[in-house]
Amino acid sequence: MSIITLILGLGVLALIVAVFFRQRVLAVKVEDGAASAEELSRLTEISTAIAEGAMAFLKREYRVLGLFMALFAVVIFAAVDHGMHTAAAFVIGAATSVAADTSACVSPRREMSARHLLHVSPFKSRLRLHLKQAL
């Protein structure tokens, strides 16, 4: 088995794990955590703001990361024995990491962030307290 095949296989595995965890988060219903329709509305509003902020951050981060990946791949290519293979492995690894992050963060339902915070986070009781105070 070549190193490239191994790298690609591990990248695919990372994507599968990301999809698995995404599905677990999406399976939790926001409605179960909200005490009233007003709280549910507020949760939806908060989750939309979180999702928009997260995606804006990721867009900027990936722009910088793309530049870093390209520059560092050139350095690897020039400085390392078998630089072509090493640079390709670096770029493929970084790209699969970005793909796994993106697949975990992008949701057809914008409530994912609030769902995650409300039901999966160890800080859910503190979040509920803040939400009740805000409402």
Summary of the structure (lengths in Angstrom):
residues: 135
radius of gyration: 19.6
end to end distance: 58.1
largest distance: 63.0
contacts: 366
relative contact order: 0.18
helix: 84%
strand: 0%
